[in-house]
Amino acid sequence: MGEPANYNRKEFVYRVGTFFLLVGLGLLIFFMLSEAAEQPQFNYFCGSMVLLIVGFVFRAQYKKAKVSSGRFRILKRIFNRGGGSGGGGGGRKEEEYDDE
């Protein structure tokens, strides 16, 4: 058999991390409700902390590619080029900052 055509393991782990975060938040809410009822259930708190940490770790492993919106592309082009011929004093060289 094998994997589906568009299967991405890191994206799957990211989604599982999201699930763990949501369940962890739910358990944290149950803990807060049990605390408000003056019968604290610390197993809800401990379970929520474990799931929240695992969820954050899983989500941190996958970084989605950000698509540039195109805003400020003229300014980015000027500053990436070095700005040596542009006006406004933005093209100062590093040697000028070595006064310290």
KAKA-V482929 format. One record per run of one state. SS is the DSSP state (a for helix, b for strand, c for the rest). FROM is the first residue (numbers start at 1). TO is the last residue. Records with the same first field share a line. If there is no record, write none. Layout:
BEGIN
SS = FROM-TO + FROM-TO
END
This chain:
BEGIN
c = 1-8 + 37-41 + 61-72 + 82-93 + 98-100
a = 9-36 + 42-60 + 73-81 + 94-97
END
